[in-house]
Each structure stands twice: as C-alpha cells, then as structure tokens.
Amino acid sequence: MFKDLNSNEKALDFLKKELNLKREAGTYLFYGVDRDLLKKFAKAFAKSLNCINYTDDFCGVCESCIRIESETHGDLEILDDITGIKIEKIRELVYRDSTTSYEGKKKVYIIRDVERLRKESANALLKLIEEPNSGSFFILTSTGLNVLPTIKSRSILLNILQESAEEIGVTQEEYRFFLGKSKR
C-alpha cells in the first residue's frame, strides 16, 4: 500500500492526486537513480489503478493487487531489457493496447529504462503515447532525464528520490556500502 512506501512523500501525494482526477488514460515518466524503487512505485500506481477496493489507497489483498505484485495480472505488461527494448516488443505492445482489457479495468504498461530505447522503438512508442486509448496507462521509468524530448514532452514527469538510510532502516555504513540501493 502507499503507506508501505516509506519515502518520497511529495511523489506519493502527487500520485494520490492523479488517482483522484480519475483520468481515462495517461503517460507518466518516473525518473530517479534507484531502478528498483522506480519499479516499486510503478507497481504501486498500477495496483491503485486496478484495485477493486481502492478508496484512498490500494488494498494489497484483492485479486488485482496480488496479481499485479506477482506480475501475473492480465492487464499489466512490463517491458524490461537493460540493453534496450526492441521494436518487436513495442509492436506487440501496440497490438495488445488495441485489444480490450482482460480484467475489465485499466491496462498498465510499465516500460523500464526508457532512456535506452532504440531509435525505432522510441518512435513507435511515441505514436502510441501521443493519444493513448481510453483505459491505457503507460508508466515509463528512467534513471535520468536523458529521454527523447518528444517522449518527455508527452509524459507527466515524477521524480522518485533515493531513499535515505533511515527510510530503508539501515546504518549509514550499510547505506554507503550498497550505494543506497533499496533492493540490495
């Protein structure tokens, strides 16, 4: 649940406000230095968009929340290729987005390391996010803002700050040793 994310109060407040707007579609660019934290926030937002019991927070126990956490939800697609997502994957995404929702709520596409998209992939993605279909949400993650300007301009930007040692619950020595990466 959002309350389990023990950092980035501004980012959490922003996401809650976005959810209260009840947008029909959207593209978000989550950026920050911790890849794992970016994914954690992206999945939390995906849960909130699809939670059956959502009021001010996702419940974490309904079927949708559980399946999004385990990455087996029918309306969740995560593209993750550290070497750069290939055009074929974006084409598959375009096709999938043209179909109806499997689970009946929002389709969420998490595209990690968007700064590493190949040129052809970035152009294909750009066409898709310019006018997203109703019920489609794209969450792009990046470790910086070195992203194609046209993709950046069509996204709602959200900076996810690195967690502090206190927020992770470790000593300063452990924090420095693991460079502040929450997953490590």
C-alpha positions as CSV (number, residue, x, y, z in Angstrom):
1,M,0.0,0.0,0.0
2,F,1.1,3.6,-0.5
3,K,1.6,3.8,3.3
4,D,4.2,1.0,3.0
5,L,6.3,3.1,0.7
6,N,8.3,4.9,3.4
7,S,9.9,7.7,1.2
8,N,9.0,10.3,-1.3
9,E,6.0,12.0,0.3
10,K,5.7,14.5,-2.5
11,A,5.7,11.8,-5.1
12,L,3.1,9.8,-3.1
13,D,0.9,12.9,-2.7
14,F,1.2,13.6,-6.4
15,L,0.1,10.0,-7.3
16,K,-2.9,10.2,-5.0
17,K,-4.0,13.5,-6.6
18,E,-3.6,11.9,-10.1
19,L,-5.8,9.0,-9.0
20,N,-8.4,11.4,-7.6
21,L,-8.6,13.0,-11.1
22,K,-9.8,9.7,-12.4
23,R,-8.0,10.1,-15.7
24,E,-9.1,7.8,-18.5
25,A,-5.6,7.4,-19.9
26,G,-2.1,8.8,-19.4
27,T,1.6,8.5,-19.7
28,Y,3.9,9.0,-16.8
29,L,7.7,9.2,-16.7
30,F,9.1,8.1,-13.3
31,Y,12.7,9.0,-13.0
32,G,15.4,8.6,-10.3
33,V,18.6,6.8,-9.6
34,D,17.2,3.6,-8.0
35,R,15.8,1.3,-10.7
36,D,14.2,-1.0,-8.1
37,L,12.5,1.9,-6.3
38,L,11.1,3.2,-9.6
39,K,9.6,-0.3,-10.3
40,K,8.2,-0.4,-6.8
41,F,6.4,3.0,-7.3
42,A,5.2,1.9,-10.8
43,K,3.7,-1.3,-9.5
44,A,2.0,0.6,-6.6
45,F,0.5,3.0,-9.1
46,A,-0.7,0.1,-11.3
47,K,-2.3,-1.5,-8.2
48,S,-4.1,1.7,-7.4
49,L,-5.4,2.0,-10.9
50,N,-6.8,-1.6,-10.8
51,C,-7.6,-2.2,-7.1
52,I,-11.2,-3.4,-6.6
53,N,-11.3,-1.9,-3.1
54,Y,-9.5,1.4,-3.8
55,T,-10.6,4.4,-1.8
56,D,-7.5,6.4,-0.6
57,D,-5.1,3.6,-1.1
58,F,-4.9,0.2,-2.8
59,C,-5.8,-2.6,-0.5
60,G,-3.0,-5.0,-1.4
61,V,-5.2,-8.1,-0.7
62,C,-7.7,-8.1,-3.6
63,E,-7.1,-10.4,-6.6
64,S,-5.9,-7.5,-8.8
65,C,-3.4,-6.2,-6.2
66,I,-2.0,-9.7,-5.6
67,R,-1.6,-10.5,-9.3
68,I,0.0,-7.1,-10.1
69,E,2.5,-7.7,-7.3
70,S,3.3,-11.1,-8.7
71,E,3.3,-9.6,-12.3
72,T,0.7,-12.1,-13.5
73,H,-2.2,-9.7,-14.0
74,G,-3.8,-9.9,-17.4
75,D,-3.8,-6.1,-17.9
76,L,-0.2,-5.5,-16.8
77,E,2.7,-5.6,-19.2
78,I,6.3,-4.9,-18.0
79,L,9.0,-4.4,-20.7
80,D,12.4,-4.7,-19.2
81,D,15.5,-5.1,-21.3
82,I,18.7,-3.5,-20.0
83,T,20.2,-3.5,-23.5
84,G,17.3,-1.5,-24.9
85,I,13.7,-2.6,-25.9
86,K,13.5,-3.8,-29.4
87,I,10.9,-2.6,-32.0
88,E,9.2,-6.0,-32.0
89,K,8.3,-5.6,-28.3
90,I,6.8,-2.2,-28.9
91,R,4.8,-3.5,-31.9
92,E,3.5,-6.3,-29.7
93,L,2.5,-3.6,-27.2
94,V,0.7,-1.6,-29.9
95,Y,-1.3,-4.7,-30.8
96,R,-2.1,-5.5,-27.2
97,D,-3.2,-2.0,-26.5
98,S,-5.6,-2.1,-29.4
99,T,-7.5,-5.0,-27.7
100,T,-9.9,-4.8,-24.9
101,S,-9.0,-5.1,-21.2
102,Y,-8.7,-8.7,-20.0
103,E,-9.6,-8.0,-16.4
104,G,-12.1,-5.2,-17.1
105,K,-10.3,-2.2,-15.5
106,K,-7.1,-0.3,-16.6
107,K,-4.4,-1.6,-18.9
108,V,-1.0,-0.7,-17.4
109,Y,2.3,-0.8,-19.3
110,I,5.5,-0.4,-17.4
111,I,8.4,0.3,-19.7
112,R,11.7,0.3,-17.8
113,D,14.9,2.1,-18.8
114,V,13.1,4.2,-21.4
115,E,16.3,6.2,-21.9
116,R,17.8,3.0,-23.5
117,L,15.1,2.6,-26.1
118,R,16.4,2.2,-29.6
119,K,15.5,4.9,-32.1
120,E,12.9,2.8,-33.9
121,S,11.4,1.6,-30.7
122,A,11.2,5.2,-29.3
123,N,9.4,6.4,-32.4
124,A,6.9,3.5,-32.3
125,L,6.3,4.2,-28.6
126,L,5.9,7.9,-29.3
127,K,3.0,7.2,-31.7
128,L,1.3,5.0,-29.0
129,I,1.6,7.5,-26.1
130,E,0.6,10.6,-28.1
131,E,-3.0,9.6,-27.9
132,P,-3.3,6.7,-25.5
133,N,-6.5,4.6,-25.8
134,S,-9.1,5.1,-23.1
135,G,-8.2,2.9,-20.1
136,S,-4.5,2.6,-21.1
137,F,-1.7,3.9,-18.8
138,F,2.0,4.0,-19.7
139,I,4.5,4.2,-16.9
140,L,8.0,4.8,-18.2
141,T,10.9,4.6,-15.9
142,S,14.3,6.1,-16.4
143,T,17.4,6.7,-14.2
144,G,17.7,10.2,-15.7
145,L,16.0,12.6,-18.0
146,N,18.2,11.8,-21.0
147,V,15.0,10.7,-22.8
148,L,13.8,11.6,-26.3
149,P,12.4,15.1,-25.8
150,T,9.2,14.2,-27.7
151,I,8.5,11.3,-25.3
152,K,9.3,13.5,-22.3
153,S,7.0,16.3,-23.5
154,R,4.1,13.9,-23.7
155,S,4.6,12.4,-20.3
156,I,3.8,13.6,-16.8
157,L,7.2,13.7,-15.0
158,L,7.6,12.4,-11.5
159,N,11.0,12.4,-9.7
160,I,11.4,9.5,-7.3
161,L,14.1,10.4,-4.9
162,Q,16.5,7.8,-3.5
163,E,15.6,6.5,-0.1
164,S,17.7,7.6,2.9
165,A,19.3,5.2,5.3
166,E,16.7,5.9,7.9
167,E,13.8,5.2,5.5
168,I,15.4,1.9,4.5
169,G,16.2,1.0,8.1
170,V,19.9,0.5,7.8
171,T,23.0,2.2,9.2
172,Q,24.9,4.9,7.3
173,E,27.8,2.4,6.8
174,E,25.5,-0.2,5.2
175,Y,23.8,2.5,3.2
176,R,27.1,3.8,1.8
177,F,28.3,0.2,1.1
178,F,25.2,-0.6,-1.0
179,L,25.1,2.9,-2.6
180,G,21.6,3.5,-1.2
181,K,20.0,0.9,-3.4
182,S,16.9,-0.4,-1.6
183,K,16.9,-3.9,-3.1
184,R,20.4,-4.7,-2.1
